[in-house]
């Protein structure tokens, strides 16, 4: 199995060459400019069919790699076009009347794209899932029923990185016949992708692209269709007077057909966006509630539709911000399943999308013992890679141990127990030790805790003892010196230009830059050297290495043929339990089906193999082993916290409005302890929220309005929190019910559908069908509850097993007509506490 996980990279050496003919007088002064992926001498010799030894009738005068620093390749016809553009005369075919310097300059211009003028040369079609996303979204927007009530429809594409969101979004614009589209993002580095897709594809003929950072409406013809791209920070940032920036005033002059919010995941959007579009008064902001979702109503512009794009919209999915019909899902599992099902049929559109492999390593105690710490008493990466100082003075606090780690990943620091393995030629699959891995890891991203750690790592890699790493160009992509947005990308690509990504090596050190929204094809592996509580951050970074890397038209004869340079890509993690917890969260949060978490993990790792290295053995983990390791440090206290988490319930305005409209659901909640005047509280929250929005949207706020705003937001926050706390209190009764029942619940659906309705009513206070209704409305977050239910049962079962194989269901007690596994006294005691 392991051999299949580490395929070698195909031999590829694409080159542009030029030669002159030494014997043919009519070819004097001419150069033949061509392309080959084989040795140039071999290719040119073929053209002359030389059979006898002696002086060759040709002379090769130029050869250079036909690959740009970003990993894209080009063919000879692009060089021919550049030569002609600069006045060089084509005599026939590939023969040109020019000098070697002319060829060199033309090749450099193609590589650097220094004279780039977008031409509409692309004509590829949408993949099936892109067509499905466009169709579902268009149907929803066109049939939206609440537009007349003042609501603007919004839709979420929960689509993995590499889905092709820009191209598909533009296809949606064509289908909807939109003419004015605004794209906002917190990641300005994605501007190039949005521009290229619009300006190079034949489908978008006539469309214009405007970058709001440097352009205004004066740079385009607003009577024709156009896309305006802007960073959220710049576009909605305030001027000194507190208003919209003067250069963006024109955007208020008309109604946008659609606003597209790109890279919409937890973090920047939720926090920074609320600050940008929220109250302009610091004192008011300090008291305002900060919802878990972006509020379109506070935008200083108007739009007919909102489209949200993200590969990891965990918070948006959990908050109930979008209902089922407002979401299109396309996960990594969906993609790789489509790739597998397409099989060997021609033109597989998924063939170039690499499979991901996770390799986790249990570090030997001699390295890890110094920082076994944290909430789960595990190896703490942030502590291990803690650093001090700046730039060339930065250094690791545990420098000697980090050095041991550097030695270990190249096989030079191994526990004594591995000596025998080395002697037996059984080399462990360490990144720079196993020949199969080492051969494909020319370019890697190392994700570190902070800027100081990035510089400390570079300084350590450059020290004399680390001669192994001298072959790698080390780039610090962190801090102010690295640049902002696209400026941070150039040094990384420049490091891959010596001479090209296939023939050089690099290590990029980052603590956040270039870990979302960008494509760097030659990256094949990422080293996760930091702890993060956010699975969004973890997998946004991890999926950077899944960018396709192909050699198009490798023989120069078949335009539709590609040679895949990256079949697999790798995540290396050195805190196994935490890594596997993130993987379990990722699979559970993005799979919206009602499968239990173990099945979701099993579905994912069918296409995302996970290997764990411990004490000389590399084991391919199954779903059960992953969940056991992920929960290995879980305690009853931590599980209890999950049932007290605010993420279990949704109290957004959308959910509350649905409650008010559903009498049965409202009555069900009224039967829960503490919910007597619920409808009055909900109406207060909704009405006052609308009032607050109207004040904010107004712009300039008087002192009297500021005071009113502050008071109303305090009241909204207080009442919303009160409802949330009561719902959480109700949720804490569910594990008690699960303990009492004899059914093996593995998901919330099991809790609802199992066969003891009377017990459910006694423990929770409401009927099962009423609870199911509340779940369907979104009051309770089904995905997060599924995870909590599953972990509760898994922990309970494991605890019984560890206690000596006790089966608490072997002896049952009839209590009130219901079958339980505890004594009547115990049951009465628990029930008394609930009431």
HULINCOR-V188225 format. One record per residue. N is the residue number from 1. RES is the residue in one small letter. OMEGA is omega in degrees with one decimal (none if undefined). BURIAL is I if it has 24 or more other C-alpha atoms within 12 Angstrom, else O. Layout:
BEGIN
N_RES_OMEGA_BURIAL, N_RES_OMEGA_BURIAL
END
This chain:
BEGIN
1_x_-175.8_O, 2_x_-179.9_O, 3_x_179.7_O, 4_x_-177.4_O, 5_x_-177.0_I, 6_x_-180.0_I, 7_x_-180.0_I, 8_x_178.6_O, 9_x_179.2_I, 10_x_176.6_O, 11_x_179.6_O, 12_x_-178.6_I, 13_x_-176.1_I, 14_x_-177.8_I, 15_x_167.4_I, 16_x_-179.0_I, 17_x_173.6_I, 18_x_176.8_I, 19_x_175.7_I, 20_x_178.0_I, 21_x_-173.3_I, 22_x_-171.3_O, 23_x_-172.9_O, 24_x_-174.1_O, 25_x_-178.6_O, 26_x_177.9_O, 27_x_-179.6_O, 28_x_-179.8_O, 29_x_-179.4_O, 30_x_174.4_I, 31_x_173.6_I, 32_x_-178.2_I, 33_x_-175.8_I, 34_x_-178.7_I, 35_x_173.7_I, 36_x_172.9_I, 37_x_175.6_I, 38_x_174.9_I, 39_x_-174.6_O, 40_x_-179.4_I, 41_x_179.7_I, 42_x_-178.1_O, 43_x_-177.7_I, 44_x_-179.7_I, 45_x_178.5_O, 46_x_-175.5_O, 47_x_-179.6_O, 48_x_177.9_O, 49_x_-177.5_O, 50_x_-179.3_O, 51_x_-175.4_O, 52_x_175.8_O, 53_x_178.9_O, 54_x_-177.1_O, 55_x_-179.5_O, 56_x_-178.8_O, 57_x_-178.4_O, 58_x_174.6_I, 59_x_177.9_I, 60_x_-174.3_I, 61_x_-178.3_I, 62_x_167.9_I, 63_x_-177.9_I, 64_x_-179.5_I, 65_x_-179.4_I, 66_x_179.1_I, 67_x_178.3_I, 68_x_178.4_I, 69_x_-179.2_I, 70_x_177.0_I, 71_x_176.7_I, 72_x_179.7_I, 73_x_177.3_I, 74_x_-177.0_I, 75_x_-175.6_I, 76_x_-177.3_I, 77_x_176.9_I, 78_x_175.8_I, 79_x_177.4_I, 80_x_-179.6_I, 81_x_-179.4_I, 82_x_177.3_I, 83_x_-178.8_I, 84_x_179.0_O, 85_x_-178.9_O, 86_x_170.4_O, 87_x_178.5_O, 88_x_-176.5_I, 89_x_172.9_O, 90_x_-178.8_I, 91_x_176.4_O, 92_x_176.2_O, 93_x_-177.9_O, 94_x_179.4_I, 95_x_-176.5_I, 96_x_174.6_I, 97_x_-175.1_I, 98_x_178.5_I, 99_x_175.6_I, 100_x_179.6_I, 101_x_176.5_O, 102_x_-179.8_I, 103_x_179.8_I, 104_x_-178.9_I, 105_x_179.8_I, 106_x_178.9_I, 107_x_179.6_I, 108_x_179.8_I, 109_x_178.4_I, 110_x_-179.9_I, 111_x_-173.8_I, 112_x_-174.6_O, 113_x_-175.3_O, 114_x_178.7_O, 115_x_-174.8_O, 116_x_168.7_O, 117_x_-172.9_O, 118_x_173.5_O, 119_x_-176.5_O, 120_x_-177.8_O, 121_x_-176.5_O, 122_x_176.9_O, 123_x_179.9_O, 124_x_-177.0_O, 125_x_175.2_O, 126_x_170.5_I, 127_x_-176.8_I, 128_x_-177.5_O, 129_x_176.1_I, 130_x_176.6_I, 131_x_-179.3_I, 132_x_178.8_O, 133_x_179.9_I, 134_x_-178.2_I, 135_x_-177.7_I, 136_x_-178.6_I, 137_x_-179.9_I, 138_x_179.1_I, 139_x_-180.0_O, 140_x_-179.3_I, 141_x_-175.8_I, 142_x_-177.8_O, 143_x_-175.3_O, 144_x_-170.7_O, 145_x_-171.4_O, 146_x_-177.2_O, 147_x_-178.2_O, 148_x_180.0_O, 149_x_178.7_O, 150_x_178.0_O, 151_x_175.5_O, 152_x_-177.9_I, 153_x_174.4_I, 154_x_-174.6_I, 155_x_-178.4_I, 156_x_167.9_I, 157_x_174.8_I, 158_x_-171.3_I, 159_x_-175.6_I, 160_x_173.4_I, 161_x_-176.3_I, 162_x_177.8_I, 163_x_-174.5_I, 164_x_-172.7_I, 165_x_-177.1_I, 166_x_-179.3_I, 167_x_-179.3_I, 168_x_179.0_I, 169_x_177.5_I, 170_x_176.2_I, 171_x_175.4_I, 172_x_179.0_I, 173_x_178.2_I, 174_x_-177.6_I, 175_x_-178.4_O, 176_x_-177.8_I, 177_x_174.9_O, 178_x_178.8_I, 179_x_-177.5_I, 180_x_-176.5_I, 181_x_177.8_I, 182_x_178.3_I, 183_x_178.6_I, 184_x_-180.0_I, 185_x_171.3_I, 186_x_-178.8_I, 187_x_-176.5_I, 188_x_-178.4_I, 189_x_-178.4_I, 190_x_-176.7_I, 191_x_-176.1_I, 192_x_-179.3_I, 193_x_179.5_I, 194_x_179.7_I, 195_x_-176.4_I, 196_x_-177.9_I, 197_x_-177.4_I, 198_x_-169.8_I, 199_x_-177.9_I, 200_x_-176.3_I, 201_x_-176.0_I, 202_x_-178.7_O, 203_x_-172.5_I, 204_x_178.1_I, 205_x_178.1_O, 206_x_178.8_O, 207_x_179.6_I, 208_x_179.7_I, 209_x_-177.8_I, 210_x_175.4_I, 211_x_-171.3_I, 212_x_179.0_I, 213_x_-175.7_I, 214_x_-174.5_O, 215_x_173.7_O, 216_x_-178.8_I, 217_x_179.1_I, 218_x_-178.0_O, 219_x_179.3_O, 220_x_174.3_O, 221_x_-175.0_O, 222_x_175.1_I, 223_x_178.5_O, 224_x_-177.6_O, 225_x_-179.6_I, 226_x_174.4_I, 227_x_175.1_I, 228_x_179.4_I, 229_x_178.2_I, 230_x_172.0_I, 231_x_-178.7_I, 232_x_-177.1_I, 233_x_-177.9_I, 234_x_-172.1_I, 235_x_-177.6_I, 236_x_175.5_I, 237_x_-175.1_I, 238_x_170.0_I, 239_x_-175.3_O, 240_x_-178.6_O, 241_x_179.1_O, 242_x_-179.6_O, 243_x_178.8_I, 244_x_-177.7_I, 245_x_-175.0_O, 246_x_-176.8_O, 247_x_179.5_I, 248_x_-178.9_I, 249_x_-177.3_O, 250_x_-176.7_O, 251_x_179.2_I, 252_x_-173.2_O, 253_x_179.3_O, 254_x_-179.0_O, 255_x_-180.0_O, 256_x_175.8_I, 257_x_179.4_I, 258_x_169.1_I, 259_x_178.9_I, 260_x_-179.9_I, 261_x_-172.0_I, 262_x_-179.8_I, 263_x_-174.8_I, 264_x_175.2_I, 265_x_-173.0_I, 266_x_179.0_I, 267_x_-173.0_I, 268_x_-177.1_I, 269_x_-172.5_I, 270_x_-174.0_I, 271_x_-175.1_I, 272_x_-179.1_I, 273_x_179.5_I, 274_x_178.5_I, 275_x_-176.3_I, 276_x_-175.3_I, 277_x_-179.2_I, 278_x_-178.3_I, 279_x_-179.8_I, 280_x_-177.4_I, 281_x_-175.2_I, 282_x_-178.7_O, 283_x_179.1_O, 284_x_-178.4_I, 285_x_-177.5_I, 286_x_-176.4_O, 287_x_-173.9_O, 288_x_175.9_I, 289_x_-178.9_I, 290_x_-175.0_I, 291_x_-177.2_I, 292_x_-176.5_I, 293_x_178.3_I, 294_x_-175.6_I, 295_x_-176.9_I, 296_x_-175.1_I, 297_x_-178.4_I, 298_x_177.1_I, 299_x_-179.6_I, 300_x_178.1_I, 301_x_177.5_I, 302_x_-179.1_I, 303_x_179.1_I, 304_x_-176.7_I, 305_x_174.0_I, 306_x_176.7_I, 307_x_-179.3_I, 308_x_-178.0_I, 309_x_176.1_I, 310_x_173.7_I, 311_x_-179.2_I, 312_x_-176.6_I, 313_x_-173.6_I, 314_x_-176.7_I, 315_x_179.4_I, 316_x_179.0_I, 317_x_-176.1_I, 318_x_-173.2_I, 319_x_-176.7_I, 320_x_-179.1_I, 321_x_179.0_I, 322_x_175.4_I, 323_x_-171.1_I, 324_x_-176.6_I, 325_x_178.6_O, 326_x_-175.6_I, 327_x_166.7_I, 328_x_-176.3_I, 329_x_172.3_I, 330_x_-173.9_I, 331_x_175.3_I, 332_x_179.3_I, 333_x_177.5_I, 334_x_-177.9_I, 335_x_-176.5_I, 336_x_175.0_I, 337_x_177.5_O, 338_x_177.9_O, 339_x_-179.4_I, 340_x_-177.0_O, 341_x_177.3_O, 342_x_175.1_O, 343_x_-174.2_O, 344_x_177.7_O, 345_x_-177.6_O, 346_x_173.8_O, 347_x_175.5_O, 348_x_-176.0_O, 349_x_-177.7_I, 350_x_-171.7_I, 351_x_-174.6_I, 352_x_-178.2_I, 353_x_-171.8_I, 354_x_170.6_I, 355_x_178.6_I, 356_x_177.0_I, 357_x_176.7_I, 358_x_174.7_I, 359_x_179.1_I, 360_x_-173.9_I, 361_x_172.8_I, 362_x_-175.4_I, 363_x_178.1_I, 364_x_-178.1_I, 365_x_-179.2_O, 366_x_176.0_O, 367_x_-166.7_I, 368_x_-173.4_I, 369_x_-176.3_O, 370_x_-175.9_I, 371_x_171.4_I, 372_x_-168.7_O, 373_x_174.4_O, 374_x_-174.7_O, 375_x_-176.4_O, 376_x_-179.3_O, 377_x_-178.1_O, 378_x_176.5_I, 379_x_-174.6_I, 380_x_-176.9_I, 381_x_-178.6_I, 382_x_176.9_I, 383_x_-178.3_I, 384_x_-178.3_I, 385_x_177.0_I, 386_x_-176.3_I, 387_x_179.2_I, 388_x_177.5_I, 389_x_-177.4_O, 390_x_172.7_O, 391_x_-175.8_I, 392_x_178.4_O, 393_x_-179.3_O, 394_x_-180.0_I, 395_x_179.3_I, 396_x_177.2_I, 397_x_178.4_I, 398_x_-173.0_I, 399_x_-178.1_I, 400_x_-178.3_O, 401_x_175.1_I, 402_x_176.5_I, 403_x_176.2_I, 404_x_178.8_I, 405_x_176.8_I, 406_x_177.8_I, 407_x_-176.6_I, 408_x_-174.9_I, 409_x_172.0_I, 410_x_170.2_I, 411_x_-176.6_I, 412_x_174.7_I, 413_x_-177.4_I, 414_x_177.4_I, 415_x_-179.6_I, 416_x_-177.2_O, 417_x_-179.4_O, 418_x_-179.3_I, 419_x_179.6_O, 420_x_178.8_O, 421_x_179.2_O, 422_x_-179.4_O, 423_x_-178.9_O, 424_x_-179.8_O, 425_x_177.2_O, 426_x_-176.2_O, 427_x_177.3_I, 428_x_-176.8_I, 429_x_175.1_I, 430_x_-168.7_I, 431_x_-176.6_I, 432_x_179.8_I, 433_x_177.5_I, 434_x_-173.7_I, 435_x_-179.5_O, 436_x_177.6_I, 437_x_-177.6_I, 438_x_-177.7_I, 439_x_-178.6_I, 440_x_-177.0_I, 441_x_177.5_I, 442_x_-175.9_I, 443_x_-177.8_I, 444_x_175.4_I, 445_x_177.6_I, 446_x_-173.1_I, 447_x_-171.2_I, 448_x_-173.3_I, 449_x_-174.5_I, 450_x_-176.8_I, 451_x_-179.4_I, 452_x_179.9_I, 453_x_178.4_I, 454_x_179.5_I, 455_x_178.0_I, 456_x_179.5_I, 457_x_178.2_I, 458_x_-179.6_I, 459_x_-178.7_I, 460_x_179.5_I, 461_x_-177.7_I, 462_x_-179.6_O, 463_x_-170.2_O, 464_x_-175.8_O, 465_x_-177.7_O, 466_x_-177.8_I, 467_x_178.6_O, 468_x_-174.5_O, 469_x_179.3_I, 470_x_179.5_O, 471_x_-175.8_O, 472_x_171.7_I, 473_x_-176.3_I, 474_x_-178.3_I, 475_x_173.2_I, 476_x_179.3_I, 477_x_-175.3_I, 478_x_176.4_I, 479_x_-176.1_I, 480_x_-176.3_O, 481_x_-177.9_O, 482_x_-179.7_I, 483_x_-177.6_O, 484_x_176.9_O, 485_x_-177.2_I, 486_x_179.1_I, 487_x_-179.3_O, 488_x_-176.9_I, 489_x_-173.9_I, 490_x_-179.6_I, 491_x_179.3_I, 492_x_179.9_I, 493_x_178.2_I, 494_x_179.5_I, 495_x_-179.6_I, 496_x_-174.8_I, 497_x_-172.5_I, 498_x_-0.4_O, 499_x_177.5_I, 500_x_-174.8_I, 501_x_179.9_I, 502_x_-171.9_I, 503_x_174.4_I, 504_x_-178.0_I, 505_x_179.6_I, 506_x_172.5_I, 507_x_178.2_I, 508_x_-179.6_I, 509_x_-176.4_I, 510_x_171.4_I, 511_x_178.3_I, 512_x_-179.4_I, 513_x_177.4_I, 514_x_179.2_I, 515_x_174.6_I, 516_x_171.4_I, 517_x_-178.7_I, 518_x_179.7_I, 519_x_175.1_I, 520_x_-169.4_I, 521_x_-174.5_I, 522_x_176.2_I, 523_x_-179.4_I, 524_x_-179.6_I, 525_x_175.2_I, 526_x_176.4_I, 527_x_-179.7_I, 528_x_-174.0_I, 529_x_177.5_I, 530_x_173.4_I, 531_x_174.7_I, 532_x_179.9_I, 533_x_-173.3_O, 534_x_174.2_I, 535_x_176.2_I, 536_x_-179.7_I, 537_x_-176.6_I, 538_x_-173.1_I, 539_x_170.5_I, 540_x_178.0_I, 541_x_-176.1_I, 542_x_-175.6_I, 543_x_173.7_I, 544_x_-174.6_I, 545_x_-178.8_I, 546_x_178.2_I, 547_x_177.6_I, 548_x_175.2_I, 549_x_-174.8_I, 550_x_172.7_I, 551_x_-177.7_I, 552_x_178.2_I, 553_x_-170.1_I, 554_x_-179.7_I, 555_x_178.8_I, 556_x_-174.6_I, 557_x_-174.9_O, 558_x_-175.2_O, 559_x_-176.5_O, 560_x_-178.5_O, 561_x_175.9_O, 562_x_172.8_I, 563_x_-173.2_I, 564_x_179.6_I, 565_x_-178.2_I, 566_x_-179.8_I, 567_x_178.7_I, 568_x_171.7_I, 569_x_-164.0_I, 570_x_170.2_I, 571_x_177.3_I, 572_x_-177.9_I, 573_x_-173.4_I, 574_x_170.9_I, 575_x_-168.1_I, 576_x_-175.4_I, 577_x_179.5_I, 578_x_179.1_I, 579_x_-178.3_I, 580_x_172.9_I, 581_x_178.7_I, 582_x_179.9_I, 583_x_179.0_I, 584_x_177.5_I, 585_x_-178.6_I, 586_x_-178.3_I, 587_x_-177.5_I, 588_x_-175.3_I, 589_x_-175.4_I, 590_x_177.3_I, 591_x_-173.3_I, 592_x_178.9_I, 593_x_-179.1_O, 594_x_175.2_I, 595_x_177.0_I, 596_x_-174.4_I, 597_x_-179.3_I, 598_x_178.5_I, 599_x_177.9_I, 600_x_177.5_I, 601_x_-179.9_I, 602_x_178.5_I, 603_x_-177.8_I, 604_x_-172.6_I, 605_x_170.3_I, 606_x_179.6_I, 607_x_-173.7_I, 608_x_-175.3_I, 609_x_179.5_I, 610_x_178.6_I, 611_x_178.6_I, 612_x_-178.4_I, 613_x_-179.1_I, 614_x_176.0_I, 615_x_173.0_O, 616_x_-177.5_I, 617_x_175.8_O, 618_x_-174.9_O, 619_x_175.3_I, 620_x_-172.1_I, 621_x_171.3_I, 622_x_-173.9_I, 623_x_-179.9_I, 624_x_179.8_I, 625_x_178.2_I, 626_x_-179.0_I, 627_x_177.5_I, 628_x_178.1_I, 629_x_-179.7_I, 630_x_-177.6_I, 631_x_-171.1_I, 632_x_179.9_I, 633_x_-179.4_I, 634_x_177.4_I, 635_x_177.2_O, 636_x_179.9_O, 637_x_179.6_O, 638_x_177.2_O, 639_x_178.9_I, 640_x_179.1_I, 641_x_-179.6_O, 642_x_-179.2_I, 643_x_174.9_I, 644_x_-176.0_I, 645_x_178.4_I, 646_x_-178.3_I, 647_x_178.9_I, 648_x_-174.2_I, 649_x_178.6_I, 650_x_177.9_I, 651_x_176.5_I, 652_x_179.4_I, 653_x_180.0_I, 654_x_179.3_I, 655_x_-179.4_I, 656_x_178.1_I, 657_x_177.3_I, 658_x_178.4_I, 659_x_-178.7_I, 660_x_-176.9_I, 661_x_-176.8_O, 662_x_-175.2_O, 663_x_-179.8_O, 664_x_-179.9_O, 665_x_179.5_I, 666_x_178.9_I, 667_x_178.4_I, 668_x_179.5_I, 669_x_-179.3_I, 670_x_179.7_I, 671_x_176.7_I, 672_x_-176.7_I, 673_x_175.3_I, 674_x_-178.4_O, 675_x_-179.4_I, 676_x_-179.5_O, 677_x_-172.9_O, 678_x_-175.8_I, 679_x_177.7_I, 680_x_179.4_O, 681_x_-179.3_I, 682_x_179.8_I, 683_x_178.3_O, 684_x_-179.1_I, 685_x_-176.7_I, 686_x_-177.6_I, 687_x_-178.5_O, 688_x_176.5_I, 689_x_178.2_I, 690_x_179.2_I, 691_x_178.7_I, 692_x_179.7_I, 693_x_-179.8_I, 694_x_179.0_O, 695_x_-178.7_I, 696_x_-176.0_I, 697_x_-178.0_I, 698_x_-180.0_O, 699_x_-178.8_I, 700_x_-175.7_O, 701_x_178.7_O, 702_x_178.9_O, 703_x_179.9_O, 704_x_179.5_O, 705_x_177.7_O, 706_x_-179.9_I, 707_x_179.5_O, 708_x_178.9_O, 709_x_-178.8_I, 710_x_-178.6_I, 711_x_-177.8_I, 712_x_179.0_I, 713_x_175.5_I, 714_x_-179.0_I, 715_x_178.0_I, 716_x_-177.9_I, 717_x_-178.1_I, 718_x_-178.0_O, 719_x_179.0_I, 720_x_179.1_I, 721_x_179.5_I, 722_x_178.3_O, 723_x_-179.9_I, 724_x_-178.3_I, 725_x_178.9_I, 726_x_178.3_I, 727_x_178.0_I, 728_x_178.6_I, 729_x_176.5_I, 730_x_-177.0_I, 731_x_-178.7_I, 732_x_178.4_I, 733_x_-175.3_I, 734_x_177.4_I, 735_x_176.0_I, 736_x_176.7_I, 737_x_-178.9_I, 738_x_178.8_I, 739_x_-176.9_I, 740_x_-175.3_I, 741_x_179.8_I, 742_x_-175.9_I, 743_x_-178.9_I, 744_x_-177.9_I, 745_x_175.7_I, 746_x_179.1_I, 747_x_178.7_I, 748_x_178.5_I, 749_x_176.9_I, 750_x_179.7_I, 751_x_-176.9_I, 752_x_-169.7_I, 753_x_-178.7_O, 754_x_-158.9_O, 755_x_-178.9_O, 756_x_-176.1_I, 757_x_-179.6_I, 758_x_178.7_I, 759_x_178.5_I, 760_x_-179.3_I, 761_x_-179.5_I, 762_x_-175.6_I, 763_x_-172.7_I, 764_x_179.7_I, 765_x_178.6_I, 766_x_179.4_I, 767_x_179.0_I, 768_x_-177.9_I, 769_x_177.0_O, 770_x_176.8_I, 771_x_178.8_I, 772_x_177.9_I, 773_x_179.3_I, 774_x_176.9_I, 775_x_-178.0_I, 776_x_178.5_I, 777_x_179.1_I, 778_x_179.1_I, 779_x_176.6_I, 780_x_-177.2_I, 781_x_-171.8_I, 782_x_-176.9_I, 783_x_-177.9_I, 784_x_175.8_I, 785_x_175.6_I, 786_x_-178.5_I, 787_x_-179.2_I, 788_x_178.1_I, 789_x_-176.9_I, 790_x_-177.6_I, 791_x_176.7_I, 792_x_-177.9_I, 793_x_-179.3_I, 794_x_178.9_I, 795_x_-179.2_I, 796_x_-179.1_I, 797_x_179.9_I, 798_x_180.0_I, 799_x_178.7_O, 800_x_179.1_O, 801_x_-179.7_O, 802_x_-178.0_O, 803_x_175.5_O, 804_x_175.5_O, 805_x_-179.7_O, 806_x_173.2_O, 807_x_-173.8_O, 808_x_-179.0_I, 809_x_-178.5_O, 810_x_178.5_O, 811_x_-174.8_O, 812_x_178.9_O, 813_x_175.9_O, 814_x_-179.8_O, 815_x_178.9_O, 816_x_179.2_O, 817_x_-178.3_O, 818_x_-178.2_I, 819_x_177.6_I, 820_x_-176.9_I, 821_x_177.1_I, 822_x_-178.1_I, 823_x_179.3_O, 824_x_179.3_O, 825_x_179.3_O, 826_x_179.9_O, 827_x_-178.6_I, 828_x_-179.7_O, 829_x_178.7_O, 830_x_-177.3_O, 831_x_179.5_I, 832_x_-179.4_O, 833_x_179.7_O, 834_x_-175.3_O, 835_x_none_O
END
